[in-house]
Amino acid sequence: MTSFLVDGRVAIDAGAITRALSISEQRQVRHVLITHTHMDHTNTLPFLIENSFGSSDEPVSIFCTKRVLAGVRRHLFNNDTWPDFTRIPNHLYPSVRFEEIEVESPFEISNLAGGPLEVTAIEVNHIVPTTGLLLRQASSSIIFTSDTGPTARIWEVANATEDLAAIITEVSFPNRLQDVADVSLHLTPNTLRTELAKLTREIPVYLYHFKPPYIDELRQEVAAADLPVAVEELVQDRLYRF
């Protein structure tokens, strides 16, 4: 399940926030960027709000595009699956604030230790509406593709971003399950190689989203894939600096 934490206050997706952080650490998270509605990226969002309730006068801001926001409202904070915390304790002082973002329209999140975080959402090709993210802080930026099958625009942005320090992208299924990857719009080591060939520069690439039944098989296939750039598998709980 997918979650990244920036400067202790910004979560990128919410698949595992409450599994990975203590209650006190969860209460420091005031902004959550949701790339798409699949549960491995949203699963712990309701519990983050529950565990943070009453700990701050500042509501938790949830950022996503219009189509993703519609799904989050419909399936999570709907008073059926989970209470609508945009009206708790009341609509004037909510625990959650939804922030609708526009594709390829940068915005800033401030009050972070490393300085303002500039965020730009970029559409990728997944089975539900999904955006990758270009994240820039100070003089460095990274791209997180989120879950995606073969796509185009985010690689164009990567090639045009001069201060790009790293790319985080997915690989989900082994090559023998290429048909499954194609239907679900995920990558295999074979299609990962094709995607990375779209890069016109040497940028470090980090991998996530290995499906648990295939981890060893994926590691072997990635190592043997003759990829055009160096890749590294992300490690749970490790702190990365770019």
N, C-alpha and C positions, 0 to 999 in steps of 0.2 A: 504494500500500500504506500502511496506516494505522498511525501511531505518534505519540504525543505524549509529551513529557518534562516532568515537574514537578520543579523544584528539583534537577535533575540525578540524582535517586535513584529516582524513581517513573516507570515507563513505563505509559502508557495504550495498551494493545494493542501488538502486537509485529510488525507487518507489515514494518517497515523500520528497526528499531533498529540492526542491524549494518551497514546501508547508510549510515545517517546519522551515526553516531558513530564516533569513533576507538576503538581498543582500550582506551586508558586511560579514556575517557568511558564505554564500555560497562561497565567494571569498577566504576564508581560506582553503576550501576543495581542496586538490591537488592530492588526490589519491582516486580511487573508485574501490572497489572489486565487481564484478558482478558474482553472483552465477548461474544465468540462465536468459534466454531471455524474460520470461513472463513480460507483461507490468507492473504488480504490483511491479516488481523489477527493471524496467528500465525506467519507464514512464517519470521521470523528468530529466534524464541524458542529453538529448539535451538542455534543458533549463538551466541546471547548466552551461554547456559550454558557452551558449549565455550570461548568466548573469556574467560570469567570464572573458569574452573576454577582452583582453587588460589590465587586472588588475595585471598581473604578467608576468615576462619573463619565468617563469617555466610553461611548459604545464601541463595540468591535465593528470595524468597517469591513464589509465583504465586497470585493471588487470582481466583476465579471461582465462579459458582454450581454447584450439584451437577451439573446436566445438562451445563453447559459443561465442567466438570472431567472428567466421564466421557469426553467426546470428546477432550480434550487427552491424557488418559492412553491412550486406545485408539488414537489415530492418530499421536501424536507420540512420547511417552516410553514406548514399548512394547517396547523391545529389538529391534525389527524396523526401523521407520523410523529410530529414534534410540535410544541407550541410555537406560535408566531411571535418570536422575540422582538420583532419590530414594534410591538405594542405592549411589551412587558418591561418595566412595570406599567407604563402607559405610553401613548403615542407621542407625547411631548418629551419624554425621557426614556427612549428605547434602549434596550441592551444590544441591539444589532442595527446597523445602518447599511443598507444596500447601496452600493455605488456602481451605477451603470457606466461602463467604459466603451469607447469607440475603437474599432480596429484601426491600427496604425496611427492613432492619435495619442502622443505621449502625455503622461501626467506624472506628478511627483508625490511621493510619500515622504514627509519630513519628520523631524525629531528623532533621527536615528544616530547612533554613535558614529557611524562612518560617513555621515552627511546625507543629504536628500537622495532618495532612490528614485530614479526615473524609470518608468515602466511603459513599454509599448507592446500591445497585443498584436499578434500576427496569426492569421488564419492558417491552419494546417489541415491535412486530409485524414480525418478520422470518422468513425461510424456515427458519431453524434457531433453537433457543433463544438469545435475545439479551437482554442488559440494557444500557440506557443507564446513565449515572452522574451522580449529583449529587455534586460535589466542593466541599468548603468548607474554606477556610484563613483563619484570622484572622476578618476581618469581611466576607469576600466569598465568594460561591459561583458556580460555573458548572455548566451542564448539558451533557453530551455525550450525544446521543441514540444514538450508534453508528449502524449501518445499520438502517433501518426503512422500512416502508411506512406508510400511514396508521395512526395509533395514537392512544391517548387518555390513558393514565395519566400519561405523562411531561409532558404539557402541563398537566395538573391540578397536578402537583407544581411546575412552573415558575410557575404563577399564584399558588401558595401560599407560595413561597419569597421572603421579604421582602428578603434580602440578595443576590438573584440579580443578577450583573453581566453575564452573557453566556450565550448558548446556541450550541452548535456542533451543526449538523445536516447531513444529507446531501442531495445531489441527484445522481442517477446517470445518468439517461437523458433525452434530449430528448422533447418532447411527442409526436412522431410514433411513438415507441416506447412509448407508454403501456401497451399490452398486455404488453410484455416487463417493464416496471416492475411491473405488477400481479401477474404470475406470480411474479416474483422478490422481491416485496415490497421495492421501492425507490421513491424519489420522482422525479417529473419536476417541472419548473417549475410545471405546473398543480396537481399534488397538493401541492407545497411551499406554494403560495399557500393552499390549503385548510387545511393543517396550521398555518401561521402565523396564520391567522384564529382559531385556538383560543386564542391568547395574548390576555389581557385587559389587558396592560400593555406599555409601550414598553421592550423589552429588546434590546440589540444582538445580532444573529444573524450567525454566521459559518458559511460553507458549505465542505464538503469532499466528497470521493468522486466528483468528476467523472470519468466513464469516459473514458479517453484518446482514443478515436476521435471523441468528441463534444464536446471541450472548447470549441472556438470556438462551436459551435451552442448549447451550454448557456449560455455567457456571454451570447450575444445574447438567448436566450429569458428568462433570469433578469432581464436589464436591461429587457425589455419586459413583464414579467409583472404589473406593478402590484401588487407585494407590499404587505401591510399594515404591514410594519415594514422598516426599513433592513437590508440584508444586505451582507456583505463576504466575498469569497473568501479563504480562508486561504492563506498563502504559505509554501512550504517553507523551513525553516531560520530563519524569523523568530521572535523572542522576543515573546510577548504577555504583558502584565501587566493583571490585572483587579482 
